[in-house]
Amino acid sequence: MAKRRVTLTFSEEVVAQPIIYNLGQQFKVVTNIRQANLTEAGGWIEVELEGEKQNIEDGIAWAISRGVRVD
C-alpha cells in the first residue's frame, strides 16, 4: 500500500461537493484528514491518501478534473 499526503484547495464552486467521500468510494482510497481550513467560500484540506498507487493517482486526477487544486 502506498501513502501520499496532499493539500486539496477548494473554490466556492466546488466546496460543497463530496470530493473526499468520493475519493474513498470510487477509488478505494483510505482518506485521513490531517488539517483543514474550510468555509462556505472555499478553503483547503490536508489529507493523507492510502491505497494502491494507481488508485491514488487516478483519484487525484479525478479531483483535479472536478476543479480542486491538488498540491
WONOR-V781401 format. One record per pair of residues at least 24 apart in sequence whose C-alpha atoms are under 10 Angstrom apart, sorted by sequence separation. I is the first residue (numbers start at 0). J is the second residue. D is the distance in Angstrom with one decimal. If there is no record, write none. Layout:
# WONOR-V781401
<<I;J;D> <I;J;D>>
This chain:
# WONOR-V781401
<<14;38;8.0> <15;39;7.5> <26;50;8.7> <27;51;8.3> <28;52;9.4> <43;67;9.6> <45;69;9.7> <14;39;6.7> <15;40;9.5> <19;44;9.5> <23;48;8.9> <26;51;9.2> <43;68;9.1> <44;69;9.9> <45;70;9.3> <2;28;9.6> <4;30;9.6> <6;32;9.8> <13;39;9.7> <14;40;7.4> <15;41;8.8> <22;48;8.9> <23;49;9.5> <28;54;6.8> <29;55;9.3> <43;69;9.6> <1;28;9.8> <2;29;9.3> <3;30;9.9> <4;31;9.1> <5;32;9.9> <6;33;9.7> <8;35;9.8> <10;37;10.0> <11;38;8.7> <12;39;9.4> <13;40;9.5> <14;41;5.5> <19;46;8.8> <23;50;9.5> <26;53;9.2> <27;54;7.0> <28;55;6.5> <0;28;10.0> <2;30;9.9> <4;32;9.5> <5;33;9.8> <6;34;9.0> <7;35;9.3> <8;36;9.6> <9;37;8.3> <10;38;9.9> <11;39;6.6> <12;40;8.3> <13;41;7.9> <14;42;7.7> <26;54;5.5> <27;55;8.5> <4;33;8.9> <6;35;9.0> <8;37;9.1> <9;38;9.6> <10;39;9.1> <11;40;4.6> <12;41;8.0> <14;43;9.2> <19;48;9.8> <25;54;9.1> <26;55;7.2> <9;39;9.8> <10;40;6.9> <11;41;4.7> <26;56;9.4> <28;58;8.0> <9;40;8.6> <10;41;4.6> <11;42;8.2> <23;54;9.8> <26;57;7.3> <27;58;9.0> <9;41;5.1> <10;42;6.8> <22;54;9.1> <23;55;9.7> <25;57;9.8> <26;58;5.9> <8;41;7.6> <9;42;5.3> <10;43;8.9> <22;55;8.4> <25;58;8.0> <26;59;9.6> <8;42;5.8> <9;43;5.9> <7;42;8.4> <8;43;4.3> <9;44;8.3> <22;57;9.2> <23;58;8.6> <26;61;9.5> <7;43;5.4> <8;44;6.6> <22;58;5.7> <25;61;9.9> <6;43;6.6> <7;44;5.2> <8;45;8.7> <21;58;8.7> <22;59;8.2> <6;44;5.6> <7;45;6.2> <5;44;8.3> <6;45;4.3> <7;46;7.5> <19;58;9.6> <22;61;8.4> <5;45;5.8> <6;46;6.2> <18;58;9.6> <21;61;9.7> <22;62;7.9> <4;45;7.1> <5;46;5.6> <6;47;8.7> <21;62;9.2> <4;46;5.7> <5;47;6.4> <3;46;8.4> <4;47;4.2> <5;48;7.7> <18;61;9.3> <19;62;8.8> <3;47;5.6> <4;48;6.1> <18;62;6.9> <2;47;6.8> <3;48;5.2> <4;49;8.7> <2;48;5.5> <3;49;6.5> <1;48;8.1> <2;49;4.4> <3;50;9.0> <18;65;8.5> <1;49;5.6> <2;50;6.6> <0;49;6.6> <1;50;5.4> <2;51;8.4> <3;52;8.8> <16;65;9.2> <18;67;8.6> <0;50;5.1> <1;51;5.7> <2;52;7.8> <0;51;5.3> <1;52;5.5> <0;52;7.1> <1;53;9.2> <3;55;7.9> <7;59;9.4> <13;65;7.6> <14;66;9.7> <1;54;9.6> <2;55;8.3> <3;56;9.5> <12;65;10.0> <13;66;6.7> <14;67;8.8> <1;55;8.2> <5;59;9.1> <12;66;8.3> <13;67;7.2> <7;62;8.6> <8;63;9.9> <12;67;9.7> <7;63;9.2> <9;65;10.0> <10;66;7.8> <9;66;7.6> <10;67;7.3> <8;66;9.1> <9;67;5.4> <10;68;8.7> <8;67;5.8> <9;68;6.8> <7;67;6.3> <8;68;5.0> <9;69;9.2> <6;67;9.8> <7;68;5.7> <8;69;6.5> <6;68;8.0> <7;69;4.9> <8;70;8.1> <5;68;9.9> <6;69;5.7> <7;70;6.7> <5;69;6.5> <6;70;5.2> <5;70;5.7> <4;70;9.0>>
